[in-house]
Amino acid sequence: KDLLAKLPKPLPASSTAAFAAPAPVKASAAASVAPPQDSSSRKAMVRDVFNALDKFGRGYLTAQEMRPFANHTGFDGNDQDWAEEFKALSAESSHREGIPLAFFERLVDDESDNGCYCTDAELKDLLAKLPKPPPATAPPPAPAPAN
């Protein structure tokens, strides 16, 4: 499937990069009977995936940062295909520098043919595969008072 074909607006015919359906995520028997997460938990998980992809905390994803998501959801094109695909995605997002959180949320939550819906299990799987951000460093301790 072409990710761009899933977006709500018509796209240029020049986009040729292919997306395949995401590989099914195997769930344990216990997970299959677990109730779905509420919308606030899912929203937090989508935000966590976005933040893990957003290596520099700029609030948008560059082509390089977005590529792991594309690959995870079935993108199988080469670097040139991805550059074209990302350029079209950026144009659709109306953000000059990349993909902002609001567009990413819409993309992964859209179950229609216009989106790139990811199940909670797929989001968890991707999050587990992404590098963890370094822990925040604590400020140095205050100097001890002189006696």
C-alpha positions in Angstrom: 0.0 0.0 0.0 1.1 3.5 -0.5 1.0 5.5 2.7 0.2 8.6 0.8 -2.9 6.9 -0.7 -4.2 6.7 2.8 -4.0 10.5 3.4 -7.2 12.5 3.2 -6.2 14.8 0.3 -5.3 13.8 -3.2 -1.6 13.5 -3.8 0.7 14.0 -6.8 0.8 11.0 -9.1 4.6 11.1 -8.9 4.7 9.3 -5.5 5.7 5.8 -6.2 7.0 4.4 -2.9 5.2 1.2 -1.8 3.9 0.4 1.6 2.9 -3.2 2.4 0.4 -4.0 5.2 2.1 -4.1 8.5 3.2 -7.5 9.7 0.7 -8.8 12.2 1.8 -8.5 15.8 1.4 -11.8 17.7 -0.5 -11.4 20.9 -0.6 -13.8 23.8 -3.9 -15.4 24.7 -4.1 -13.1 27.8 -3.5 -10.1 25.6 -6.3 -11.1 23.3 -8.9 -11.0 26.0 -7.6 -7.8 27.6 -9.9 -4.8 27.1 -8.7 -2.1 24.7 -6.9 0.8 26.1 -8.9 3.9 26.7 -8.4 6.8 24.4 -6.2 8.8 26.8 -3.8 5.8 27.2 -3.6 5.4 23.4 -3.0 9.1 22.9 -0.2 8.9 25.5 1.3 5.9 23.7 1.1 7.6 20.3 2.8 10.7 21.9 5.5 8.4 23.4 6.2 6.9 20.0 6.4 10.4 18.4 8.7 11.6 21.2 11.0 8.5 20.8 11.2 9.2 17.1 11.8 13.0 17.7 15.4 12.6 18.7 16.1 16.3 19.2 12.7 17.3 20.8 11.9 19.8 18.1 8.2 18.9 17.9 8.3 17.5 14.4 9.8 14.5 12.7 12.4 14.8 9.9 12.6 12.2 7.1 15.4 10.4 9.0 13.4 10.3 12.2 10.2 9.2 10.5 11.8 6.4 8.6 11.7 3.7 11.4 7.9 4.3 11.6 7.6 4.0 7.8 9.6 0.8 7.8 7.6 -0.6 10.8 4.3 0.0 8.9 5.5 -1.7 5.8 7.4 0.9 3.7 9.8 -1.1 1.5 11.2 1.5 -0.9 14.8 2.7 -1.2 16.2 6.0 0.1 15.1 8.0 -3.0 11.6 6.5 -2.7 11.5 7.5 1.0 12.7 11.1 0.2 9.8 11.5 -2.3 7.3 9.9 0.1 8.4 12.1 3.0 8.3 15.2 0.9 4.7 14.5 0.0 3.8 13.7 3.6 5.4 17.0 4.7 3.4 18.9 2.2 0.2 17.2 3.4 1.0 18.0 7.0 1.4 21.8 6.1 4.6 21.9 8.2 7.6 23.0 6.3 10.2 21.2 8.4 8.6 17.8 8.9 5.7 15.9 10.5 4.3 17.5 13.6 2.6 15.5 16.4 -0.9 16.5 15.4 -0.4 15.1 11.9 1.3 12.0 13.2 -1.6 11.4 15.7 -4.1 11.7 12.8 -2.1 9.4 10.6 -1.8 6.5 13.2 -5.4 6.9 14.4 -7.1 7.0 11.0 -8.7 3.5 10.4 -9.9 4.5 6.9 -8.1 4.0 3.7 -6.8 7.5 4.2 -4.8 6.7 7.3 -2.0 4.5 8.5 -3.8 3.0 11.5 -1.6 1.2 14.0 -3.0 -1.0 16.7 -1.9 -0.5 20.3 0.1 -3.7 19.9 1.9 -2.4 16.8 2.6 0.9 18.6 4.0 -0.9 21.7 6.1 -3.1 19.4 7.6 -0.1 17.6 8.2 1.7 20.9 10.1 -1.3 22.3 12.3 -1.3 19.2 13.2 2.4 19.3 16.3 3.6 21.2 15.4 4.9 24.6 16.1 8.6 25.1 19.0 9.3 27.6 17.7 9.9 31.1 17.5 13.5 32.2 20.6 14.5 34.1 20.1 15.9 37.6 21.8 19.2 38.4 25.1 18.8 40.3 24.7 18.8 44.1 25.1 22.1 45.9 28.5 22.6 47.5 28.6 21.6 51.2 28.7 24.6 53.6 32.1 25.4 55.0 32.4 24.6 58.7 
